[in-house]
């Protein structure tokens, strides 16, 4: 029991520090740092990482 608790304390900062980061590479070579919301057969819906409350781009 105590061993599991110690392991949890060791790994907790790693888990809390992790954040999803997506990079979209466009055909023209530019990159967009974003949070991908949905992937369809023809479209990718995302929000820019710099403005997560802003508009959804396609």
PDBQT receptor file of N, H, CA, C and O in Angstrom, charges set to zero:
ATOM      1  N   UNK A   1       0.825  -1.194   0.000  1.00  0.00    +0.000 N 
ATOM      2  CA  UNK A   1       0.000   0.000   0.000  1.00  0.00    +0.000 C 
ATOM      3  C   UNK A   1       0.870   1.259   0.000  1.00  0.00    +0.000 C 
ATOM      4  O   UNK A   1       0.662   2.171  -0.800  1.00  0.00    +0.000 OA
ATOM      5  N   UNK A   2       1.827   1.292   0.892  1.00  0.00    +0.000 N 
ATOM      6  H   UNK A   2       1.997   0.551   1.542  1.00  0.00    +0.000 HD
ATOM      7  CA  UNK A   2       2.709   2.454   0.992  1.00  0.00    +0.000 C 
ATOM      8  C   UNK A   2       3.558   2.597  -0.273  1.00  0.00    +0.000 C 
ATOM      9  O   UNK A   2       3.828   3.712  -0.719  1.00  0.00    +0.000 OA
ATOM     10  N   UNK A   3       3.977   1.471  -0.846  1.00  0.00    +0.000 N 
ATOM     11  H   UNK A   3       3.758   0.566  -0.483  1.00  0.00    +0.000 HD
ATOM     12  CA  UNK A   3       4.791   1.508  -2.053  1.00  0.00    +0.000 C 
ATOM     13  C   UNK A   3       4.008   2.137  -3.214  1.00  0.00    +0.000 C 
ATOM     14  O   UNK A   3       4.566   2.931  -3.971  1.00  0.00    +0.000 OA
ATOM     15  N   UNK A   4       2.733   1.793  -3.361  1.00  0.00    +0.000 N 
ATOM     16  H   UNK A   4       2.280   1.148  -2.746  1.00  0.00    +0.000 HD
ATOM     17  CA  UNK A   4       1.888   2.366  -4.411  1.00  0.00    +0.000 C 
ATOM     18  C   UNK A   4       1.725   3.865  -4.205  1.00  0.00    +0.000 C 
ATOM     19  O   UNK A   4       1.720   4.628  -5.171  1.00  0.00    +0.000 OA
ATOM     20  N   UNK A   5       1.593   4.285  -2.969  1.00  0.00    +0.000 N 
ATOM     21  H   UNK A   5       1.597   3.665  -2.185  1.00  0.00    +0.000 HD
ATOM     22  CA  UNK A   5       1.434   5.698  -2.662  1.00  0.00    +0.000 C 
ATOM     23  C   UNK A   5       2.692   6.484  -3.033  1.00  0.00    +0.000 C 
ATOM     24  O   UNK A   5       2.603   7.585  -3.577  1.00  0.00    +0.000 OA
ATOM     25  N   UNK A   6       3.849   5.922  -2.740  1.00  0.00    +0.000 N 
ATOM     26  H   UNK A   6       3.921   5.028  -2.298  1.00  0.00    +0.000 HD
ATOM     27  CA  UNK A   6       5.112   6.582  -3.079  1.00  0.00    +0.000 C 
ATOM     28  C   UNK A   6       5.269   6.674  -4.596  1.00  0.00    +0.000 C 
ATOM     29  O   UNK A   6       5.691   7.710  -5.111  1.00  0.00    +0.000 OA
ATOM     30  N   UNK A   7       4.935   5.608  -5.311  1.00  0.00    +0.000 N 
ATOM     31  H   UNK A   7       4.592   4.767  -4.893  1.00  0.00    +0.000 HD
ATOM     32  CA  UNK A   7       5.017   5.645  -6.776  1.00  0.00    +0.000 C 
ATOM     33  C   UNK A   7       4.067   6.700  -7.344  1.00  0.00    +0.000 C 
ATOM     34  O   UNK A   7       4.408   7.402  -8.296  1.00  0.00    +0.000 OA
ATOM     35  N   UNK A   8       2.893   6.805  -6.764  1.00  0.00    +0.000 N 
ATOM     36  H   UNK A   8       2.616   6.234  -5.991  1.00  0.00    +0.000 HD
ATOM     37  CA  UNK A   8       1.944   7.807  -7.217  1.00  0.00    +0.000 C 
ATOM     38  C   UNK A   8       2.502   9.210  -7.028  1.00  0.00    +0.000 C 
ATOM     39  O   UNK A   8       2.368  10.055  -7.913  1.00  0.00    +0.000 OA
ATOM     40  N   UNK A   9       3.121   9.462  -5.896  1.00  0.00    +0.000 N 
ATOM     41  H   UNK A   9       3.231   8.775  -5.177  1.00  0.00    +0.000 HD
ATOM     42  CA  UNK A   9       3.718  10.771  -5.638  1.00  0.00    +0.000 C 
ATOM     43  C   UNK A   9       4.859  11.083  -6.587  1.00  0.00    +0.000 C 
ATOM     44  O   UNK A   9       5.080  12.244  -6.930  1.00  0.00    +0.000 OA
ATOM     45  N   UNK A  10       5.584  10.065  -7.015  1.00  0.00    +0.000 N 
ATOM     46  H   UNK A  10       5.404   9.122  -6.737  1.00  0.00    +0.000 HD
ATOM     47  CA  UNK A  10       6.685  10.279  -7.945  1.00  0.00    +0.000 C 
ATOM     48  C   UNK A  10       6.194  10.612  -9.351  1.00  0.00    +0.000 C 
ATOM     49  O   UNK A  10       6.797  11.440 -10.034  1.00  0.00    +0.000 OA
ATOM     50  N   UNK A  11       5.113   9.983  -9.788  1.00  0.00    +0.000 N 
ATOM     51  H   UNK A  11       4.623   9.311  -9.233  1.00  0.00    +0.000 HD
ATOM     52  CA  UNK A  11       4.635  10.167 -11.159  1.00  0.00    +0.000 C 
ATOM     53  C   UNK A  11       3.585  11.264 -11.302  1.00  0.00    +0.000 C 
ATOM     54  O   UNK A  11       3.290  11.676 -12.424  1.00  0.00    +0.000 OA
ATOM     55  N   UNK A  12       3.025  11.738 -10.226  1.00  0.00    +0.000 N 
ATOM     56  H   UNK A  12       3.265  11.404  -9.315  1.00  0.00    +0.000 HD
ATOM     57  CA  UNK A  12       1.974  12.749 -10.283  1.00  0.00    +0.000 C 
ATOM     58  C   UNK A  12       2.423  14.035 -10.972  1.00  0.00    +0.000 C 
ATOM     59  O   UNK A  12       1.680  14.542 -11.813  1.00  0.00    +0.000 OA
ATOM     60  N   UNK A  13       3.600  14.593 -10.665  1.00  0.00    +0.000 N 
ATOM     61  H   UNK A  13       4.203  14.181  -9.983  1.00  0.00    +0.000 HD
ATOM     62  CA  UNK A  13       4.013  15.817 -11.367  1.00  0.00    +0.000 C 
ATOM     63  C   UNK A  13       4.159  15.629 -12.872  1.00  0.00    +0.000 C 
ATOM     64  O   UNK A  13       3.886  16.551 -13.641  1.00  0.00    +0.000 OA
ATOM     65  N   UNK A  14       4.583  14.451 -13.295  1.00  0.00    +0.000 N 
ATOM     66  H   UNK A  14       4.805  13.702 -12.671  1.00  0.00    +0.000 HD
ATOM     67  CA  UNK A  14       4.729  14.170 -14.723  1.00  0.00    +0.000 C 
ATOM     68  C   UNK A  14       3.374  14.176 -15.411  1.00  0.00    +0.000 C 
ATOM     69  O   UNK A  14       3.232  14.740 -16.496  1.00  0.00    +0.000 OA
ATOM     70  N   UNK A  15       2.394  13.564 -14.801  1.00  0.00    +0.000 N 
ATOM     71  H   UNK A  15       2.510  13.106 -13.920  1.00  0.00    +0.000 HD
ATOM     72  CA  UNK A  15       1.060  13.484 -15.386  1.00  0.00    +0.000 C 
ATOM     73  C   UNK A  15       0.403  14.859 -15.412  1.00  0.00    +0.000 C 
ATOM     74  O   UNK A  15      -0.237  15.217 -16.401  1.00  0.00    +0.000 OA
ATOM     75  N   UNK A  16       0.548  15.620 -14.356  1.00  0.00    +0.000 N 
ATOM     76  H   UNK A  16       1.067  15.329 -13.552  1.00  0.00    +0.000 HD
ATOM     77  CA  UNK A  16      -0.075  16.942 -14.301  1.00  0.00    +0.000 C 
ATOM     78  C   UNK A  16       0.585  17.925 -15.268  1.00  0.00    +0.000 C 
ATOM     79  O   UNK A  16      -0.065  18.852 -15.751  1.00  0.00    +0.000 OA
ATOM     80  N   UNK A  17       1.858  17.728 -15.547  1.00  0.00    +0.000 N 
ATOM     81  H   UNK A  17       2.387  16.975 -15.155  1.00  0.00    +0.000 HD
ATOM     82  CA  UNK A  17       2.563  18.628 -16.441  1.00  0.00    +0.000 C 
ATOM     83  C   UNK A  17       2.344  18.337 -17.911  1.00  0.00    +0.000 C 
ATOM     84  O   UNK A  17       2.691  19.157 -18.762  1.00  0.00    +0.000 OA
ATOM     85  N   UNK A  18       1.780  17.193 -18.223  1.00  0.00    +0.000 N 
ATOM     86  H   UNK A  18       1.499  16.527 -17.533  1.00  0.00    +0.000 HD
ATOM     87  CA  UNK A  18       1.554  16.824 -19.617  1.00  0.00    +0.000 C 
ATOM     88  C   UNK A  18       0.385  17.623 -20.192  1.00  0.00    +0.000 C 
ATOM     89  O   UNK A  18      -0.636  17.816 -19.532  1.00  0.00    +0.000 OA
ATOM     90  N   UNK A  19       0.552  18.076 -21.411  1.00  0.00    +0.000 N 
ATOM     91  H   UNK A  19       1.381  17.919 -21.947  1.00  0.00    +0.000 HD
ATOM     92  CA  UNK A  19      -0.513  18.814 -22.096  1.00  0.00    +0.000 C 
ATOM     93  C   UNK A  19      -0.551  18.375 -23.557  1.00  0.00    +0.000 C 
ATOM     94  O   UNK A  19       0.490  18.117 -24.161  1.00  0.00    +0.000 OA
ATOM     95  N   UNK A  20      -1.733  18.293 -24.109  1.00  0.00    +0.000 N 
ATOM     96  H   UNK A  20      -2.579  18.503 -23.618  1.00  0.00    +0.000 HD
ATOM     97  CA  UNK A  20      -1.878  17.904 -25.506  1.00  0.00    +0.000 C 
ATOM     98  C   UNK A  20      -1.384  19.035 -26.396  1.00  0.00    +0.000 C 
ATOM     99  O   UNK A  20      -1.777  20.190 -26.234  1.00  0.00    +0.000 OA
ATOM    100  N   UNK A  21      -0.531  18.688 -27.323  1.00  0.00    +0.000 N 
ATOM    101  H   UNK A  21      -0.212  17.749 -27.454  1.00  0.00    +0.000 HD
ATOM    102  CA  UNK A  21      -0.001  19.669 -28.254  1.00  0.00    +0.000 C 
ATOM    103  C   UNK A  21      -0.041  19.065 -29.640  1.00  0.00    +0.000 C 
ATOM    104  O   UNK A  21       0.585  18.037 -29.898  1.00  0.00    +0.000 OA
ATOM    105  N   UNK A  22      -0.782  19.708 -30.534  1.00  0.00    +0.000 N 
ATOM    106  H   UNK A  22      -1.291  20.543 -30.324  1.00  0.00    +0.000 HD
ATOM    107  CA  UNK A  22      -0.870  19.237 -31.906  1.00  0.00    +0.000 C 
ATOM    108  C   UNK A  22      -0.237  20.264 -32.814  1.00  0.00    +0.000 C 
ATOM    109  O   UNK A  22      -0.364  21.468 -32.589  1.00  0.00    +0.000 OA
ATOM    110  N   UNK A  23       0.442  19.794 -33.834  1.00  0.00    +0.000 N 
ATOM    111  H   UNK A  23       0.545  18.817 -34.017  1.00  0.00    +0.000 HD
ATOM    112  CA  UNK A  23       1.005  20.667 -34.859  1.00  0.00    +0.000 C 
ATOM    113  C   UNK A  23       0.430  20.210 -36.184  1.00  0.00    +0.000 C 
ATOM    114  O   UNK A  23       0.597  19.055 -36.577  1.00  0.00    +0.000 OA
ATOM    115  N   UNK A  24      -0.246  21.117 -36.872  1.00  0.00    +0.000 N 
ATOM    116  H   UNK A  24      -0.381  22.055 -36.553  1.00  0.00    +0.000 HD
ATOM    117  CA  UNK A  24      -0.817  20.818 -38.185  1.00  0.00    +0.000 C 
ATOM    118  C   UNK A  24       0.151  21.350 -39.225  1.00  0.00    +0.000 C 
ATOM    119  O   UNK A  24       0.503  22.530 -39.210  1.00  0.00    +0.000 OA
ATOM    120  N   UNK A  25       0.581  20.480 -40.130  1.00  0.00    +0.000 N 
ATOM    121  H   UNK A  25       0.295  19.522 -40.143  1.00  0.00    +0.000 HD
ATOM    122  CA  UNK A  25       1.471  20.900 -41.209  1.00  0.00    +0.000 C 
ATOM    123  C   UNK A  25       0.651  20.999 -42.484  1.00  0.00    +0.000 C 
ATOM    124  O   UNK A  25       0.057  20.022 -42.941  1.00  0.00    +0.000 OA
ATOM    125  N   UNK A  26       0.633  22.188 -43.040  1.00  0.00    +0.000 N 
ATOM    126  H   UNK A  26       1.116  22.981 -42.668  1.00  0.00    +0.000 HD
ATOM    127  CA  UNK A  26      -0.140  22.427 -44.260  1.00  0.00    +0.000 C 
ATOM    128  C   UNK A  26       0.675  22.067 -45.490  1.00  0.00    +0.000 C 
ATOM    129  O   UNK A  26       1.891  21.887 -45.415  1.00  0.00    +0.000 OA
ATOM    130  N   UNK A  27      -0.010  21.964 -46.621  1.00  0.00    +0.000 N 
ATOM    131  H   UNK A  27      -0.997  22.111 -46.682  1.00  0.00    +0.000 HD
ATOM    132  CA  UNK A  27       0.646  21.577 -47.879  1.00  0.00    +0.000 C 
ATOM    133  C   UNK A  27       1.690  22.598 -48.316  1.00  0.00    +0.000 C 
ATOM    134  O   UNK A  27       2.653  22.244 -48.996  1.00  0.00    +0.000 OA
ATOM    135  N   UNK A  28       1.507  23.872 -47.930  1.00  0.00    +0.000 N 
ATOM    136  H   UNK A  28       0.724  24.159 -47.378  1.00  0.00    +0.000 HD
ATOM    137  CA  UNK A  28       2.474  24.900 -48.322  1.00  0.00    +0.000 C 
ATOM    138  C   UNK A  28       3.680  24.961 -47.381  1.00  0.00    +0.000 C 
ATOM    139  O   UNK A  28       4.560  25.802 -47.564  1.00  0.00    +0.000 OA
ATOM    140  N   UNK A  29       3.730  24.080 -46.379  1.00  0.00    +0.000 N 
ATOM    141  H   UNK A  29       3.015  23.397 -46.230  1.00  0.00    +0.000 HD
ATOM    142  CA  UNK A  29       4.880  24.002 -45.488  1.00  0.00    +0.000 C 
ATOM    143  C   UNK A  29       4.724  24.753 -44.177  1.00  0.00    +0.000 C 
ATOM    144  O   UNK A  29       5.561  24.612 -43.286  1.00  0.00    +0.000 OA
ATOM    145  N   UNK A  30       3.671  25.546 -44.040  1.00  0.00    +0.000 N 
ATOM    146  H   UNK A  30       2.991  25.661 -44.763  1.00  0.00    +0.000 HD
ATOM    147  CA  UNK A  30       3.469  26.274 -42.785  1.00  0.00    +0.000 C 
ATOM    148  C   UNK A  30       2.953  25.321 -41.704  1.00  0.00    +0.000 C 
ATOM    149  O   UNK A  30       2.355  24.286 -41.997  1.00  0.00    +0.000 OA
ATOM    150  N   UNK A  31       3.198  25.696 -40.463  1.00  0.00    +0.000 N 
ATOM    151  H   UNK A  31       3.684  26.537 -40.225  1.00  0.00    +0.000 HD
ATOM    152  CA  UNK A  31       2.753  24.888 -39.335  1.00  0.00    +0.000 C 
ATOM    153  C   UNK A  31       1.814  25.712 -38.470  1.00  0.00    +0.000 C 
ATOM    154  O   UNK A  31       2.012  26.914 -38.292  1.00  0.00    +0.000 OA
ATOM    155  N   UNK A  32       0.791  25.058 -37.933  1.00  0.00    +0.000 N 
ATOM    156  H   UNK A  32       0.630  24.082 -38.078  1.00  0.00    +0.000 HD
ATOM    157  CA  UNK A  32      -0.172  25.698 -37.047  1.00  0.00    +0.000 C 
ATOM    158  C   UNK A  32      -0.188  24.920 -35.740  1.00  0.00    +0.000 C 
ATOM    159  O   UNK A  32      -0.462  23.719 -35.731  1.00  0.00    +0.000 OA
ATOM    160  N   UNK A  33       0.106  25.602 -34.635  1.00  0.00    +0.000 N 
ATOM    161  H   UNK A  33       0.329  26.577 -34.642  1.00  0.00    +0.000 HD
ATOM    162  CA  UNK A  33       0.000  24.976 -33.324  1.00  0.00    +0.000 C 
ATOM    163  C   UNK A  33      -1.459  25.055 -32.908  1.00  0.00    +0.000 C 
ATOM    164  O   UNK A  33      -2.032  26.141 -32.825  1.00  0.00    +0.000 OA
ATOM    165  N   UNK A  34      -2.058  23.895 -32.646  1.00  0.00    +0.000 N 
ATOM    166  H   UNK A  34      -1.592  23.013 -32.713  1.00  0.00    +0.000 HD
ATOM    167  CA  UNK A  34      -3.500  23.856 -32.448  1.00  0.00    +0.000 C 
ATOM    168  C   UNK A  34      -3.905  22.750 -31.491  1.00  0.00    +0.000 C 
ATOM    169  O   UNK A  34      -3.092  21.939 -31.048  1.00  0.00    +0.000 OA
ATOM    170  N   UNK A  35      -5.196  22.752 -31.192  1.00  0.00    +0.000 N 
ATOM    171  H   UNK A  35      -5.856  23.411 -31.551  1.00  0.00    +0.000 HD
ATOM    172  CA  UNK A  35      -5.834  21.650 -30.462  1.00  0.00    +0.000 C 
ATOM    173  C   UNK A  35      -6.879  21.078 -31.406  1.00  0.00    +0.000 C 
ATOM    174  O   UNK A  35      -7.886  21.728 -31.689  1.00  0.00    +0.000 OA
ATOM    175  N   UNK A  36      -6.648  19.877 -31.892  1.00  0.00    +0.000 N 
ATOM    176  H   UNK A  36      -5.830  19.349 -31.662  1.00  0.00    +0.000 HD
ATOM    177  CA  UNK A  36      -7.547  19.254 -32.860  1.00  0.00    +0.000 C 
ATOM    178  C   UNK A  36      -8.810  18.797 -32.143  1.00  0.00    +0.000 C 
ATOM    179  O   UNK A  36      -8.750  18.109 -31.124  1.00  0.00    +0.000 OA
ATOM    180  N   UNK A  37      -9.954  19.192 -32.695  1.00  0.00    +0.000 N 
ATOM    181  H   UNK A  37     -10.003  19.750 -33.523  1.00  0.00    +0.000 HD
ATOM    182  CA  UNK A  37     -11.242  18.839 -32.110  1.00  0.00    +0.000 C 
ATOM    183  C   UNK A  37     -11.889  17.662 -32.810  1.00  0.00    +0.000 C 
ATOM    184  O   UNK A  37     -12.497  16.803 -32.171  1.00  0.00    +0.000 OA
ATOM    185  N   UNK A  38     -11.754  17.626 -34.141  1.00  0.00    +0.000 N 
ATOM    186  H   UNK A  38     -11.260  18.324 -34.660  1.00  0.00    +0.000 HD
ATOM    187  CA  UNK A  38     -12.443  16.593 -34.917  1.00  0.00    +0.000 C 
ATOM    188  C   UNK A  38     -11.701  16.368 -36.229  1.00  0.00    +0.000 C 
ATOM    189  O   UNK A  38     -11.227  17.315 -36.856  1.00  0.00    +0.000 OA
ATOM    190  N   UNK A  39     -11.607  15.116 -36.633  1.00  0.00    +0.000 N 
ATOM    191  H   UNK A  39     -11.993  14.346 -36.124  1.00  0.00    +0.000 HD
ATOM    192  CA  UNK A  39     -11.002  14.768 -37.913  1.00  0.00    +0.000 C 
ATOM    193  C   UNK A  39     -12.044  14.018 -38.725  1.00  0.00    +0.000 C 
ATOM    194  O   UNK A  39     -12.581  13.000 -38.287  1.00  0.00    +0.000 OA
ATOM    195  N   UNK A  40     -12.322  14.541 -39.920  1.00  0.00    +0.000 N 
ATOM    196  H   UNK A  40     -11.886  15.367 -40.276  1.00  0.00    +0.000 HD
ATOM    197  CA  UNK A  40     -13.295  13.961 -40.826  1.00  0.00    +0.000 C 
ATOM    198  C   UNK A  40     -12.529  13.449 -42.046  1.00  0.00    +0.000 C 
ATOM    199  O   UNK A  40     -11.311  13.611 -42.122  1.00  0.00    +0.000 OA
ATOM    200  N   UNK A  41     -13.217  12.844 -42.980  1.00  0.00    +0.000 N 
ATOM    201  H   UNK A  41     -14.206  12.713 -42.918  1.00  0.00    +0.000 HD
ATOM    202  CA  UNK A  41     -12.569  12.340 -44.190  1.00  0.00    +0.000 C 
ATOM    203  C   UNK A  41     -11.972  13.469 -45.033  1.00  0.00    +0.000 C 
ATOM    204  O   UNK A  41     -10.977  13.258 -45.727  1.00  0.00    +0.000 OA
ATOM    205  N   UNK A  42     -12.569  14.665 -44.980  1.00  0.00    +0.000 N 
ATOM    206  H   UNK A  42     -13.377  14.836 -44.417  1.00  0.00    +0.000 HD
ATOM    207  CA  UNK A  42     -12.107  15.774 -45.799  1.00  0.00    +0.000 C 
ATOM    208  C   UNK A  42     -11.677  16.996 -45.004  1.00  0.00    +0.000 C 
ATOM    209  O   UNK A  42     -11.043  17.890 -45.565  1.00  0.00    +0.000 OA
ATOM    210  N   UNK A  43     -11.998  17.066 -43.724  1.00  0.00    +0.000 N 
ATOM    211  H   UNK A  43     -12.513  16.340 -43.268  1.00  0.00    +0.000 HD
ATOM    212  CA  UNK A  43     -11.740  18.274 -42.943  1.00  0.00    +0.000 C 
ATOM    213  C   UNK A  43     -11.131  17.954 -41.586  1.00  0.00    +0.000 C 
ATOM    214  O   UNK A  43     -11.316  16.866 -41.039  1.00  0.00    +0.000 OA
ATOM    215  N   UNK A  44     -10.401  18.930 -41.060  1.00  0.00    +0.000 N 
ATOM    216  H   UNK A  44     -10.251  19.813 -41.504  1.00  0.00    +0.000 HD
ATOM    217  CA  UNK A  44      -9.889  18.868 -39.695  1.00  0.00    +0.000 C 
ATOM    218  C   UNK A  44     -10.372  20.121 -38.993  1.00  0.00    +0.000 C 
ATOM    219  O   UNK A  44     -10.097  21.230 -39.451  1.00  0.00    +0.000 OA
ATOM    220  N   UNK A  45     -11.082  19.967 -37.896  1.00  0.00    +0.000 N 
ATOM    221  H   UNK A  45     -11.305  19.066 -37.524  1.00  0.00    +0.000 HD
ATOM    222  CA  UNK A  45     -11.559  21.106 -37.119  1.00  0.00    +0.000 C 
ATOM    223  C   UNK A  45     -10.631  21.289 -35.926  1.00  0.00    +0.000 C 
ATOM    224  O   UNK A  45     -10.324  20.340 -35.205  1.00  0.00    +0.000 OA
ATOM    225  N   UNK A  46     -10.183  22.555 -35.731  1.00  0.00    +0.000 N 
ATOM    226  H   UNK A  46     -10.432  23.326 -36.317  1.00  0.00    +0.000 HD
ATOM    227  CA  UNK A  46      -9.229  22.809 -34.663  1.00  0.00    +0.000 C 
ATOM    228  C   UNK A  46      -9.385  24.227 -34.135  1.00  0.00    +0.000 C 
ATOM    229  O   UNK A  46     -10.006  25.084 -34.764  1.00  0.00    +0.000 OA
ATOM    230  N   UNK A  47      -8.804  24.446 -32.964  1.00  0.00    +0.000 N 
ATOM    231  H   UNK A  47      -8.300  23.750 -32.454  1.00  0.00    +0.000 HD
ATOM    232  CA  UNK A  47      -8.695  25.773 -32.378  1.00  0.00    +0.000 C 
ATOM    233  C   UNK A  47      -7.214  26.063 -32.234  1.00  0.00    +0.000 C 
ATOM    234  O   UNK A  47      -6.429  25.173 -31.908  1.00  0.00    +0.000 OA
ATOM    235  N   UNK A  48      -6.836  27.299 -32.476  1.00  0.00    +0.000 N 
ATOM    236  H   UNK A  48      -7.473  28.022 -32.741  1.00  0.00    +0.000 HD
ATOM    237  CA  UNK A  48      -5.431  27.678 -32.334  1.00  0.00    +0.000 C 
ATOM    238  C   UNK A  48      -5.028  27.614 -30.867  1.00  0.00    +0.000 C 
ATOM    239  O   UNK A  48      -5.791  28.001 -29.982  1.00  0.00    +0.000 OA
ATOM    240  N   UNK A  49      -3.832  27.127 -30.626  1.00  0.00    +0.000 N 
ATOM    241  H   UNK A  49      -3.212  26.813 -31.345  1.00  0.00    +0.000 HD
ATOM    242  CA  UNK A  49      -3.360  26.997 -29.253  1.00  0.00    +0.000 C 
ATOM    243  C   UNK A  49      -3.222  28.360 -28.582  1.00  0.00    +0.000 C 
ATOM    244  O   UNK A  49      -3.377  28.468 -27.366  1.00  0.00    +0.000 OA
ATOM    245  N   UNK A  50      -2.933  29.399 -29.360  1.00  0.00    +0.000 N 
ATOM    246  H   UNK A  50      -2.807  29.312 -30.348  1.00  0.00    +0.000 HD
ATOM    247  CA  UNK A  50      -2.778  30.739 -28.795  1.00  0.00    +0.000 C 
ATOM    248  C   UNK A  50      -4.117  31.367 -28.406  1.00  0.00    +0.000 C 
ATOM    249  O   UNK A  50      -4.141  32.334 -27.645  1.00  0.00    +0.000 OA
ATOM    250  N   UNK A  51      -5.231  30.832 -28.917  1.00  0.00    +0.000 N 
ATOM    251  H   UNK A  51      -5.211  30.046 -29.535  1.00  0.00    +0.000 HD
ATOM    252  CA  UNK A  51      -6.556  31.379 -28.618  1.00  0.00    +0.000 C 
ATOM    253  C   UNK A  51      -7.561  30.230 -28.487  1.00  0.00    +0.000 C 
ATOM    254  O   UNK A  51      -8.402  30.049 -29.367  1.00  0.00    +0.000 OA
ATOM    255  N   UNK A  52      -7.485  29.450 -27.401  1.00  0.00    +0.000 N 
ATOM    256  H   UNK A  52      -6.801  29.597 -26.686  1.00  0.00    +0.000 HD
ATOM    257  CA  UNK A  52      -8.347  28.272 -27.270  1.00  0.00    +0.000 C 
ATOM    258  C   UNK A  52      -9.837  28.595 -27.127  1.00  0.00    +0.000 C 
ATOM    259  O   UNK A  52     -10.671  27.721 -27.364  1.00  0.00    +0.000 OA
ATOM    260  N   UNK A  53     -10.186  29.805 -26.751  1.00  0.00    +0.000 N 
ATOM    261  H   UNK A  53      -9.509  30.515 -26.558  1.00  0.00    +0.000 HD
ATOM    262  CA  UNK A  53     -11.592  30.198 -26.633  1.00  0.00    +0.000 C 
ATOM    263  C   UNK A  53     -12.095  30.856 -27.919  1.00  0.00    +0.000 C 
ATOM    264  O   UNK A  53     -13.262  31.238 -28.003  1.00  0.00    +0.000 OA
ATOM    265  N   UNK A  54     -11.236  30.988 -28.906  1.00  0.00    +0.000 N 
ATOM    266  H   UNK A  54     -10.287  30.678 -28.839  1.00  0.00    +0.000 HD
ATOM    267  CA  UNK A  54     -11.592  31.669 -30.157  1.00  0.00    +0.000 C 
ATOM    268  C   UNK A  54     -12.375  30.785 -31.111  1.00  0.00    +0.000 C 
ATOM    269  O   UNK A  54     -12.936  29.762 -30.717  1.00  0.00    +0.000 OA
ATOM    270  N   UNK A  55     -12.404  31.195 -32.363  1.00  0.00    +0.000 N 
ATOM    271  H   UNK A  55     -11.949  32.026 -32.683  1.00  0.00    +0.000 HD
ATOM    272  CA  UNK A  55     -13.191  30.457 -33.360  1.00  0.00    +0.000 C 
ATOM    273  C   UNK A  55     -12.610  29.087 -33.678  1.00  0.00    +0.000 C 
ATOM    274  O   UNK A  55     -11.429  28.823 -33.456  1.00  0.00    +0.000 OA
ATOM    275  N   UNK A  56     -13.471  28.227 -34.203  1.00  0.00    +0.000 N 
ATOM    276  H   UNK A  56     -14.430  28.442 -34.384  1.00  0.00    +0.000 HD
ATOM    277  CA  UNK A  56     -13.050  26.905 -34.669  1.00  0.00    +0.000 C 
ATOM    278  C   UNK A  56     -12.713  27.020 -36.150  1.00  0.00    +0.000 C 
ATOM    279  O   UNK A  56     -13.517  27.499 -36.950  1.00  0.00    +0.000 OA
ATOM    280  N   UNK A  57     -11.516  26.574 -36.497  1.00  0.00    +0.000 N 
ATOM    281  H   UNK A  57     -10.864  26.184 -35.847  1.00  0.00    +0.000 HD
ATOM    282  CA  UNK A  57     -11.064  26.634 -37.882  1.00  0.00    +0.000 C 
ATOM    283  C   UNK A  57     -11.261  25.277 -38.541  1.00  0.00    +0.000 C 
ATOM    284  O   UNK A  57     -11.246  24.241 -37.876  1.00  0.00    +0.000 OA
ATOM    285  N   UNK A  58     -11.445  25.296 -39.863  1.00  0.00    +0.000 N 
ATOM    286  H   UNK A  58     -11.457  26.138 -40.403  1.00  0.00    +0.000 HD
ATOM    287  CA  UNK A  58     -11.603  24.060 -40.631  1.00  0.00    +0.000 C 
ATOM    288  C   UNK A  58     -10.527  24.031 -41.705  1.00  0.00    +0.000 C 
ATOM    289  O   UNK A  58     -10.457  23.079 -42.483  1.00  0.00    +0.000 OA
TER     290      UNK A  58
